[in-house]
Amino acid sequence: MNTEPSQKSTAAWGKKGEYLVVLQVALLSAFIFLPFYPVSSGFELIEPLSFFRWTTLIVCWVIAILFGTLGLHQIKHSLTPLPYPVERNQLVTTGIYALVRHPLYSSQLFAAFGWSFFHMSLSHLLMTGSGFLFFSYKASREEQWLTERHPEYADYARYVKKFIPYIY
């Protein structure tokens, strides 16, 4: 049993990226409630693409589930919604983290892209693009803190892509 008193963080709100978590929840909520544009009432135009739409959705969601599940499993003891690493943080560079540096962000992006493409929704595709920019910023901020804590992170980042294996 741990008898040491817990240390409460004395950092001012926002210093560990709390505002990024709030913005992430807002973006996810906006994506969910965003109307489809263009409205898929003209199914005769997209019906020939049905097989391609379903294939893209399934592939993207399988990747999203794999990245999310494996990413969560590998960092379960260091998991936090904040981009600021927890004190007990350990640098993980194996498994899914050998393919991408941010599999949890990738998971959300792949799921959103699959959904957007399946529905042929330009509004959702633009929101996915906004999510990509947001996660790029959040990941960069997180990487600054990780490099401070783990100087070897810079070498790791040179060889492993941020979101999409071998691409970006």
ABEGO torsion letter per residue (X at the ends): XBABBBBBBABBBGAAGAAAAAAAAAAAAAAAABBBOBBAABAAAAAAAAAAAAAAAAAAAAAAAAAAAAAAAAAAAABBABABBBAABBBBABEAAAABABAAAAAAAAAAAAAAAAAGBAAAAAAAAAAAAAAAAAAAAAAAAAAAABAAAAAAAAABBAABBGAX
